[in-house]
Amino acid sequence: MPLLLVLALLAMPVLEIYVIIQVGGVIGAWPTIGLLIAESVLGGWIVRREGRRAWRGLEETLRRGTMPDRELGDAALVMAGGVLLLTPGFVTDVIGFAFVLPFTRPLVRRAVSRFAARRMRAAEARARERAAAGAVFPPGFGGTPFDPFGRAPERDRVETPPGPVVRGEVIDEDDPSSRS
């Protein structure tokens, strides 16, 4: 996945320049520049409007006391779409408009959540396979509860009984070596 991301970041400027040159060859240089500026201005206006709407939805959901999963997704998509719309280029503008427009954003949100769910299931399956193979996991992974304070898990804690504690030594009388 990181390699794919690096390749996409390297290929995107090349693709943007190619598309800009192609559009410029068809409609001319000044109309292409004007179109890029118009897309940025329109995109900024839509991002501001949809960003406010997403923020109000998030505040309302938090006020109700429910989990704001859809609203957080919308806010993240509007923010990512805004970055893409303010980046000069036609390809990023198309993707940015898909992230920002209220009628395409739910489709993108569902696609992204399905992708994330698939990735989570794959990661859980890999962790189960590693655990079955006997891999050692750090605390918090592979079934061991995580405690940021370094305390032992509940099942390993020994409770001190109430009342006075008598210090001493336990001698196992069933041990054959202790018999004389």
Sequence and secondary structure as in RCSB ss.txt:
>XXXX:A:sequence
MPLLLVLALLAMPVLEIYVIIQVGGVIGAWPTIGLLIAESVLGGWIVRREGRRAWRGLEETLRRGTMPDRELGDA
ALVMAGGVLLLTPGFVTDVIGFAFVLPFTRPLVRRAVSRFAARRMRAAEARARERAAAGAVFPPGFGGTPFDPFG
RAPERDRVETPPGPVVRGEVIDEDDPSSRS
>XXXX:A:secstr
 HHHHHHHHHHHHHHHHHHHHHHHHHH HHHHHHHHHHHHHHHHHHHHHHHHHHHHHHHHHHHHTS  HHHHHHH
HHHHHHHHHHHSSSHHHHHHHHHHHSTTTHHHHHHHHHHHHHHHHHHHHHHHHHHHHTT    TTSTT    TT 
   GGG     SS         TT GGG  
